[in-house]
Amino acid sequence: MQTQISKKCIPVFICAFLNSNQSIASPWVEADDPFLRSDLQFMTDSGLLLMPVNTYPVRWSLFSDQFSQIDTQHLSDADELAYRNVQYRLDSERLGRGRSHLTLTGATSESAGNDGFGGYQKTKAGISASHEIMEDQFAFRVASGYRQAKEKEDRWNFDNSYFAVASRDISLSVGWLERWWGPGWQHSSGIAQQSYPLPAFSFSYQQPKVPIAGALWFETLIAKQDNDIADDYLSASRLALRPLSHLQLGGTYKSWFGGDHSASKANEWLDAISANNDNGLYSADARLSTPLLWTGAGGVYGEYGRTRDRTLSYRMTGIDAQWLLGHQSVRWVLEYAKQEEKLSDYYLQTLQHKRMSIISIPADKELSIGSYWQFSTDQQLALFWHYTTINENESRHRITTQFKQPMLAGLVTLNLAMMDKNLPEQDRNKFGINYEYRY
């Protein structure tokens, strides 16, 4: 009976959204562009934007109104450059520029490219096309592609498709969207969508001004994973806050359900979201940021995660800062992540989706040092060095890079990853190229 009632309520809830005169369905700042994220982070660290930027995708409407209140006459050169970069992307969304995409991909390995936020290649060869429509009451994107994959069902895909309705500060969405939950650039135990996107149904709530809590973003979702275990549904919830101008907080809880065929899926989901079942992965994170000398801005951040059965305990600390060097915007990043216990077989399977895990944590320890460069000639470069400890007797060095160049009425992205030693079933050097045409 509960399942039947919930199914009837969903269309009614959506219709109420569509009939609202104040409905605005906004596209997101998606989890695919570390350079846009870098500028947003710089503006929040400088105090120009009052919003949490530790959760993606996040709706543009959470902070778009703040742009009209920024006094552009008194910005530093670094603030003005970041402002113009973000303002251009925001105007593009408002005016509907580049709603249609055509993307071609080729690589020696599907894992070529920069690790971390927005960096992975995802396939050796593929082609995809998409078209997005945004109206006052709803927004959707239809995307379809074909890629090289071992399983036939993985070749045709709908990655990046979505349908969303919104009313004031509440939105509903369904589709295949990439997500990154956490303050890290290279590591996250929240959600680090470096595999194929999970098909998910999501509810979110945003509020730019809340007493004590400050700016607030909340999201909860149900996603379908493709793995061999019985609990193949993921329930994930994320709360992000900005209680003070220089403090951002976040918390994530993930749990899995679907294996108990004697109970209804609705009851299993309620147990999962309320932590009444016997599995789960908790994450908590914080970032303290401040303006720096020479018109820079940066911060220190950290994250802690563990499973309910304590088979995993994960810690990550990092520091980053962005400056304007000449006419080039540069963000420097240093992160250290450590897994103190090993995942049990259950979590090794539940966290695996398609090609990679839905979190990004090292097998033992990893130090990552690198930078994001945005040149005055419109090129963009991400370059990182990683030192990874597998166990007491094994370690490896990696260099990963991503270079973006406007070309041929589109954007060309070159991805490169190099290791100091050969590993089983992995290429030592990996190269890939993407071409994206927007019209």
C-alpha positions in Angstrom: 0.0 0.0 0.0 2.8 2.4 0.8 4.5 1.8 -2.5 1.2 2.4 -4.4 0.6 5.7 -2.6 4.1 6.9 -3.3 3.8 6.2 -7.0 0.5 8.2 -7.1 2.0 11.1 -5.2 5.0 11.6 -7.5 3.0 12.7 -10.6 0.9 15.0 -8.4 4.0 16.5 -6.9 5.4 17.1 -10.4 2.2 18.7 -11.6 2.2 21.0 -8.7 5.7 22.1 -9.7 4.6 22.7 -13.3 1.6 24.7 -12.3 3.6 27.0 -10.0 3.9 30.5 -11.4 7.2 30.9 -9.7 8.8 27.8 -11.1 12.3 28.2 -12.5 14.2 25.1 -13.6 17.9 26.1 -13.7 20.7 24.2 -15.3 23.6 23.2 -13.1 27.2 24.0 -12.6 28.2 20.5 -13.5 31.0 18.3 -12.3 32.9 18.3 -15.5 34.9 21.6 -15.5 37.7 22.1 -12.9 38.6 25.5 -14.3 35.0 26.9 -13.8 35.1 25.4 -10.4 38.4 27.0 -9.7 37.0 30.5 -10.5 33.9 29.8 -8.3 36.2 28.7 -5.5 38.3 31.8 -5.9 35.3 34.1 -5.7 33.9 32.4 -2.6 37.4 32.4 -0.9 37.6 36.2 -1.7 34.2 36.7 -0.1 32.4 37.8 -3.4 30.0 34.8 -3.3 28.3 33.5 -0.3 27.6 29.9 -1.2 29.0 26.4 -0.5 31.1 25.2 -3.5 31.9 21.7 -2.2 29.0 19.9 -4.0 28.4 19.4 -7.7 26.2 19.7 -9.7 24.7 22.8 -8.0 22.0 25.0 -9.5 23.1 28.3 -11.0 20.2 29.9 -9.2 21.8 29.4 -5.8 24.2 32.3 -6.4 23.3 33.9 -9.7 21.4 36.7 -7.9 24.6 37.6 -6.0 26.3 38.6 -9.3 24.0 41.6 -9.7 25.2 42.8 -6.2 28.9 42.6 -6.9 30.6 46.0 -7.1 32.7 45.5 -10.2 34.3 49.0 -9.9 36.4 48.0 -7.0 37.5 44.5 -7.9 41.2 43.5 -8.1 42.6 42.3 -11.4 42.4 38.7 -10.1 38.8 39.1 -8.8 37.7 40.7 -12.1 39.2 37.9 -14.2 37.4 35.2 -12.2 34.2 37.3 -12.3 34.3 37.7 -16.0 34.9 34.0 -16.6 32.0 32.9 -14.4 29.7 35.7 -15.7 30.3 34.5 -19.3 29.3 31.0 -18.4 26.2 32.2 -16.5 25.2 34.5 -19.4 25.7 31.5 -21.8 23.2 29.5 -19.7 20.7 32.4 -19.6 20.9 33.1 -23.3 21.0 29.5 -24.4 24.3 29.4 -26.1 25.7 26.1 -27.1 22.7 24.0 -26.2 23.6 21.3 -28.8 26.8 19.3 -28.5 28.7 16.8 -30.7 31.6 15.0 -29.1 34.2 12.7 -30.6 36.6 10.7 -28.4 39.7 8.6 -29.1 42.3 7.2 -26.6 44.8 4.5 -26.0 43.2 3.8 -22.6 39.8 4.8 -21.1 41.6 6.0 -18.0 43.8 8.6 -19.8 43.7 12.1 -18.4 43.9 14.0 -15.2 42.7 12.3 -12.1 40.1 13.9 -9.9 37.4 16.4 -10.6 36.3 16.5 -14.2 39.3 14.7 -15.6 38.6 11.2 -16.9 38.4 10.1 -20.5 35.8 7.3 -19.8 36.2 5.4 -23.1 38.8 4.5 -25.7 36.5 5.5 -28.6 33.1 7.0 -28.8 30.7 9.6 -30.3 27.9 11.4 -28.5 25.4 14.1 -29.3 23.0 16.1 -27.1 20.5 18.9 -27.1 19.3 20.9 -24.1 16.1 22.9 -23.6 15.4 25.2 -20.7 12.0 26.7 -20.0 10.6 28.7 -17.0 9.0 25.6 -15.6 11.3 22.8 -16.6 14.6 21.9 -18.2 15.9 18.7 -19.9 18.8 17.4 -22.0 18.5 14.5 -24.4 21.9 12.9 -24.9 22.9 9.7 -26.7 26.2 8.1 -27.5 28.0 5.0 -28.6 31.3 4.0 -27.0 33.7 1.1 -27.0 32.9 -1.2 -24.1 33.2 -4.9 -23.3 29.5 -5.4 -22.5 27.0 -4.7 -25.3 24.6 -3.0 -22.9 27.3 -0.4 -22.1 27.9 0.7 -25.7 24.8 2.7 -26.3 24.4 5.2 -23.4 22.4 8.2 -22.3 25.2 9.8 -20.2 24.4 13.4 -19.2 20.7 13.2 -20.1 18.3 14.6 -17.5 14.8 16.0 -16.9 14.3 18.5 -14.1 11.4 20.6 -12.6 11.9 23.2 -9.9 9.8 25.6 -7.8 11.5 28.3 -5.8 14.2 26.5 -3.8 13.2 22.9 -4.4 13.9 20.8 -7.5 13.4 17.3 -8.8 15.5 15.6 -11.4 16.0 12.2 -13.0 18.8 11.2 -15.4 22.5 10.4 -15.8 24.4 13.3 -14.2 28.0 13.2 -13.0 28.5 14.2 -9.3 31.4 15.2 -7.0 30.6 15.6 -3.3 33.5 16.9 -1.2 36.1 19.7 -1.0 38.9 17.8 -2.6 40.2 18.2 -6.2 41.7 14.8 -6.5 40.1 12.7 -3.7 36.6 12.3 -2.3 34.8 9.6 -0.2 31.4 11.4 -0.7 30.7 10.8 -4.4 33.5 11.1 -7.0 31.8 10.2 -10.3 34.8 9.0 -12.3 32.9 6.0 -13.7 30.0 6.1 -16.0 27.3 8.3 -14.5 24.7 6.5 -12.3 21.1 6.8 -13.4 19.4 8.5 -10.4 16.3 10.2 -9.1 17.2 13.3 -7.0 15.5 15.8 -4.7 17.3 19.0 -3.8 16.7 22.0 -1.7 18.7 25.2 -1.7 18.6 28.4 0.4 21.1 31.2 0.0 20.3 32.7 3.5 19.5 30.6 6.5 19.8 31.9 10.1 23.0 30.4 11.8 23.5 27.8 8.9 24.2 30.5 6.3 23.9 29.3 2.7 22.5 25.8 2.4 22.4 23.1 -0.2 20.8 19.7 0.4 20.4 16.8 -2.0 19.2 13.2 -1.6 19.0 10.7 -4.4 18.3 7.1 -5.3 20.6 5.6 -7.9 20.7 2.2 -9.7 24.1 0.6 -9.8 25.1 -2.1 -12.2 27.0 -4.8 -10.2 26.7 -8.4 -9.1 25.6 -7.9 -5.5 22.0 -8.0 -4.3 21.9 -4.5 -2.8 22.2 -2.7 -6.1 20.4 0.5 -5.2 22.3 3.4 -3.8 20.8 5.9 -1.4 22.9 9.0 -0.9 22.3 12.3 0.9 24.5 15.4 1.1 24.2 18.5 3.2 26.5 21.5 2.5 26.6 24.7 4.6 28.4 28.0 4.7 27.7 29.2 8.3 30.5 31.8 8.1 32.0 33.7 5.2 35.2 31.7 5.4 33.9 28.3 6.6 32.2 25.6 4.5 31.0 22.4 6.0 29.6 19.2 4.4 28.3 15.8 5.4 27.4 12.8 3.2 25.8 9.4 4.0 25.5 6.6 1.5 23.8 3.3 2.0 22.7 0.4 -0.2 19.4 -1.5 -0.4 17.4 -3.8 -2.7 18.5 -7.2 -1.6 15.7 -8.1 0.8 13.0 -9.3 -1.6 10.6 -10.0 1.3 10.2 -6.3 2.0 9.0 -3.5 -0.3 11.6 -1.3 -2.0 10.0 1.8 -0.3 10.5 0.3 3.2 14.1 -0.7 2.3 14.8 2.8 1.1 13.4 4.3 4.3 15.7 2.0 6.3 18.6 3.0 4.1 18.1 6.8 4.3 17.4 6.6 8.1 20.5 4.4 8.8 18.4 1.5 10.1 20.0 -1.1 7.9 23.4 -2.7 8.5 25.5 -0.9 5.9 26.6 2.6 5.2 29.5 5.0 4.6 29.7 8.3 6.4 31.7 11.3 5.3 32.3 14.7 6.9 34.3 17.6 5.4 35.3 21.2 6.1 37.1 24.0 4.4 38.5 27.2 5.9 39.4 29.9 3.4 40.7 33.4 3.3 42.1 36.1 0.9 45.8 36.0 0.6 48.6 38.5 -0.1 49.1 39.8 -3.7 45.3 39.6 -4.3 45.3 35.8 -4.0 42.8 33.5 -2.2 42.9 30.0 -0.9 42.1 27.6 1.9 42.8 24.5 3.9 40.4 21.6 3.8 39.9 18.1 5.1 37.6 15.1 4.9 37.0 12.0 7.1 35.0 9.0 6.1 34.3 5.5 7.5 32.0 2.6 7.0 29.5 1.5 9.6 31.4 -1.8 10.2 34.7 0.2 10.4 36.3 -1.8 7.6 37.3 1.5 6.0 38.7 4.6 7.7 39.7 7.4 5.3 41.3 10.8 5.9 42.2 13.5 3.4 43.8 16.9 4.0 44.6 19.5 1.4 45.6 23.1 0.8 45.1 25.2 -2.3 45.5 28.8 -3.4 44.9 30.8 -6.6 46.8 33.9 -7.9 47.0 35.9 -11.0 50.5 35.6 -12.6 50.8 38.2 -15.3 47.6 37.6 -17.2 47.4 33.9 -16.3 45.2 32.5 -13.5 46.9 29.7 -11.6 45.5 27.5 -8.8 48.0 25.3 -6.8 46.8 22.2 -5.0 48.4 19.8 -2.5 46.4 16.9 -1.2 47.3 13.9 1.0 44.9 11.0 1.3 45.2 7.9 3.4 43.1 4.7 3.8 43.7 3.4 7.3 41.8 0.1 7.0 40.9 -2.0 4.1 37.4 -2.2 2.5 35.5 -5.4 3.1 34.4 -7.5 0.2 30.9 -6.1 0.5 31.9 -2.4 0.1 34.5 -3.3 -2.6 31.5 -4.6 -4.7 28.9 -2.0 -3.8 31.2 1.0 -4.4 32.1 -0.5 -7.8 30.0 0.7 -10.8 31.0 -0.1 -14.3 34.6 0.8 -14.9 35.6 2.4 -11.6 34.6 3.0 -8.0 32.1 5.8 -7.2 34.5 7.2 -4.7 38.1 8.4 -5.2 40.4 7.2 -2.4 43.8 5.6 -2.6 44.5 1.9 -1.9 46.8 3.0 0.9 48.3 6.5 0.7 48.6 9.1 -2.0 50.2 12.5 -2.2 49.0 14.7 -5.1 50.7 18.0 -6.1 49.6 20.1 -9.1 48.0 23.1 -10.6 45.3 24.4 -12.9 46.4 27.1 -15.4 44.0 29.4 -17.3 46.0 31.3 -19.9 45.1 34.7 -21.4 45.0 33.0 -24.8 42.1 30.8 -23.7 44.1 27.6 -23.3 43.7 25.7 -20.0 46.1 23.2 -18.4 45.8 20.8 -15.5 49.1 19.2 -14.4 49.5 16.8 -11.4 52.2 14.6 -9.9 51.0 11.7 -7.7 53.0 9.5 -5.4 50.9 6.4 -4.5 51.8 3.8 -1.8 50.1 0.5 -2.6 51.6 -1.4 0.4 54.8 -1.4 2.4 56.8 -2.8 -0.5 55.1 -1.2 -3.5 54.7 2.4 -4.7 54.4 4.3 -7.9 54.8 7.8 -9.4 52.3 9.2 -11.9 52.0 12.3 -13.9 48.6 13.3 -15.2 47.7 16.2 -17.4 44.8 17.7 -19.3 45.1 20.4 -21.9 42.2 22.3 -23.5 42.5 24.3 -26.7 39.7 26.2 -28.6 40.0 24.9 -32.2 37.9 24.1 -35.3 34.9 26.0 -34.0 35.0 23.8 -30.9 37.1 22.6 -28.0 39.9 20.1 -28.3 41.0 18.3 -25.0 44.3 16.4 -24.8 44.6 13.9 -22.0 47.9 12.2 -20.9 48.9 9.9 -18.0 52.3 8.4 -17.4 53.6 6.0 -14.7 57.1 5.1 -13.7 56.5 1.4 -13.9 54.4 -1.2 -15.7 51.4 -2.6 -13.9 49.4 -5.8 -14.8 46.7 -5.1 -17.4 47.5 -1.4 -17.5 49.3 0.7 -20.0 52.3 2.6 -18.6 51.6 5.7 -20.8 48.1 6.7 -21.8 47.0 9.3 -24.3 43.5 10.5 -25.4 41.8 13.3 -27.3 38.3 14.8 -27.3 36.7 17.1 -29.7 33.6 18.9 -28.7 31.5 21.1 -31.1 28.8 23.3 -29.6 26.1 25.0 -31.7 
